[in-house]
Amino acid sequence: MDERDIDQLSVSEALYAQTIGQDMMRYLRDYAPEVLGKPVESEAIRLLEEIRQILDDPDLEDSTCFMKIDAIVSAFLHAGVPVDRHDF
């Protein structure tokens, strides 16, 4: 599914989304927050380490820091974190 508003879903897409959402909530209730939090924390630490390496990379130096910003945005997108307001 693309980034359309929920209001623009077809009837079948809206029913699928509702069913999947309900199933996901039932699935998540079966896990304690500390169990779900560990993979999220691990991914966050990995992403922070990648950003640190980008910031320390002398090959990405330019006067406006565009190359570093672009690399950081790419790291976020690769991790599945949406980033607004960036022109490629």
C-alpha positions as a LaTeX table, in Angstrom:
\begin{tabular}{lrrr}
\hline
Residue & $x$ (\AA) & $y$ (\AA) & $z$ (\AA) \\
\hline
Met1 & 0.00 & 0.00 & 0.00 \\
Asp2 & 1.35 & 3.45 & $-0.85$ \\
Glu3 & 1.21 & 6.58 & 1.30 \\
Arg4 & $-2.43$ & 7.47 & 0.49 \\
Asp5 & $-4.66$ & 8.72 & 3.26 \\
Ile6 & $-6.77$ & 6.08 & 4.96 \\
Asp7 & $-9.84$ & 7.86 & 3.53 \\
Gln8 & $-8.70$ & 7.01 & 0.01 \\
Leu9 & $-8.60$ & 3.24 & 0.54 \\
Ser10 & $-11.01$ & 1.06 & $-1.35$ \\
Val11 & $-13.55$ & $-0.84$ & 0.71 \\
Ser12 & $-11.56$ & $-4.08$ & 0.46 \\
Glu13 & $-8.29$ & $-2.30$ & 1.38 \\
Ala14 & $-9.95$ & $-0.67$ & 4.40 \\
Leu15 & $-11.31$ & $-4.05$ & 5.56 \\
Tyr16 & $-7.88$ & $-5.66$ & 5.12 \\
Ala17 & $-6.24$ & $-2.81$ & 7.03 \\
Gln18 & $-8.75$ & $-3.11$ & 9.87 \\
Thr19 & $-8.34$ & $-6.88$ & 10.11 \\
Ile20 & $-4.55$ & $-6.70$ & 9.99 \\
Gly21 & $-4.57$ & $-3.93$ & 12.60 \\
Gln22 & $-6.75$ & $-5.98$ & 14.95 \\
Asp23 & $-4.57$ & $-9.06$ & 14.49 \\
Met24 & $-1.44$ & $-6.99$ & 15.12 \\
Met25 & $-2.89$ & $-5.56$ & 18.35 \\
Arg26 & $-3.75$ & $-9.07$ & 19.57 \\
Tyr27 & $-0.23$ & $-10.19$ & 18.69 \\
Leu28 & 1.37 & $-7.24$ & 20.51 \\
Arg29 & $-0.69$ & $-7.80$ & 23.66 \\
Asp30 & 0.93 & $-11.22$ & 24.00 \\
Tyr31 & 4.36 & $-9.63$ & 24.52 \\
Ala32 & 5.62 & $-7.62$ & 27.44 \\
Pro33 & 7.03 & $-4.20$ & 26.49 \\
Glu34 & 10.53 & $-5.26$ & 27.51 \\
Val35 & 10.40 & $-8.15$ & 25.01 \\
Leu36 & 9.29 & $-5.91$ & 22.15 \\
Gly37 & 11.61 & $-3.11$ & 23.23 \\
Lys38 & 14.84 & $-5.10$ & 22.92 \\
Pro39 & 14.80 & $-5.40$ & 19.10 \\
Val40 & 13.74 & $-1.77$ & 18.76 \\
Glu41 & 16.50 & $-0.63$ & 21.11 \\
Ser42 & 19.03 & $-2.76$ & 19.26 \\
Glu43 & 18.03 & $-1.25$ & 15.91 \\
Ala44 & 18.15 & 2.27 & 17.39 \\
Ile45 & 21.68 & 1.67 & 18.70 \\
Arg46 & 22.74 & 0.30 & 15.31 \\
Leu47 & 21.31 & 3.38 & 13.57 \\
Leu48 & 23.01 & 5.75 & 16.02 \\
Glu49 & 26.33 & 4.00 & 15.42 \\
Glu50 & 25.85 & 4.34 & 11.67 \\
Ile51 & 25.10 & 8.08 & 12.09 \\
Arg52 & 28.21 & 8.49 & 14.27 \\
Gln53 & 30.31 & 6.87 & 11.53 \\
Ile54 & 28.76 & 9.19 & 8.95 \\
Leu55 & 29.54 & 12.25 & 11.07 \\
Asp56 & 33.14 & 11.08 & 11.55 \\
Asp57 & 33.69 & 10.27 & 7.85 \\
Pro58 & 36.13 & 12.84 & 6.37 \\
Asp59 & 35.13 & 11.77 & 2.83 \\
Leu60 & 31.69 & 13.33 & 3.39 \\
Glu61 & 33.00 & 16.85 & 4.06 \\
Asp62 & 31.48 & 19.78 & 2.18 \\
Ser63 & 30.72 & 23.37 & 3.18 \\
Thr64 & 26.98 & 22.82 & 3.62 \\
Cys65 & 27.24 & 19.30 & 5.09 \\
Phe66 & 24.89 & 18.12 & 2.33 \\
Met67 & 26.71 & 14.82 & 1.84 \\
Lys68 & 26.52 & 14.00 & 5.57 \\
Ile69 & 22.85 & 14.99 & 5.74 \\
Asp70 & 22.11 & 12.93 & 2.64 \\
Ala71 & 23.92 & 9.91 & 4.12 \\
Ile72 & 22.04 & 10.27 & 7.43 \\
Val73 & 18.69 & 10.56 & 5.64 \\
Ser74 & 19.58 & 7.47 & 3.61 \\
Ala75 & 20.42 & 5.59 & 6.82 \\
Phe76 & 17.04 & 6.51 & 8.30 \\
Leu77 & 15.21 & 5.46 & 5.14 \\
His78 & 17.15 & 2.18 & 4.99 \\
Ala79 & 16.08 & 1.52 & 8.62 \\
Gly80 & 12.45 & 2.13 & 7.63 \\
Val81 & 12.19 & 5.51 & 9.36 \\
Pro82 & 10.34 & 8.01 & 7.15 \\
Val83 & 12.05 & 11.36 & 6.74 \\
Asp84 & 10.28 & 14.48 & 5.49 \\
Arg85 & 11.66 & 17.62 & 3.89 \\
His86 & 14.68 & 16.26 & 2.11 \\
Asp87 & 15.33 & 16.82 & $-1.59$ \\
Phe88 & 17.42 & 14.22 & $-3.35$ \\
\hline
\end{tabular}
